[in-house]
Each structure stands twice: as C-alpha cells, then as structure tokens.
Amino acid sequence: MPLPKDLLDIVACPKCKGKVTLAPDESEFTCARCALAYAIRDGLPNFLVDEARPLGKPV
C-alpha cells in the first residue's frame, strides 16, 4: 500500500529533524545526515531512534 503524499510531505528524522528519503520499495525512510534507516511495517513508519538501522558513517 503506497504511503499518502501528505505524510511524505511532513515526515522528518526524529533525531536531527532533517529531511528523510523514502526507499524506492517503500520499506524504510533514510536520513543521510544521521545515517539511520527507519523501517516501515504494515504501512506504518517506525520513527523510534533506538530501533533505527545504522547505514554507516554520518554525512
């Protein structure tokens, strides 16, 4: 199920409040600044910083 456009316009990284990018397969949001990925499960994004997946070195 695609995420609503109005949701995509307002989401931000909970850690730095910066821009997040939706993965092409809509499985997660990523924050390049924090180098974290936030999973989307059953159409609901999980923006808990403690449960985010590290991407590697922060930008």
Secondary structure, 3 states (H helix, E strand, C coil): CCCCHHHHHHCCCCCCCCCCEECCCCCEEEECCCCEEEEEECCEECCCHHHCEECCCCC
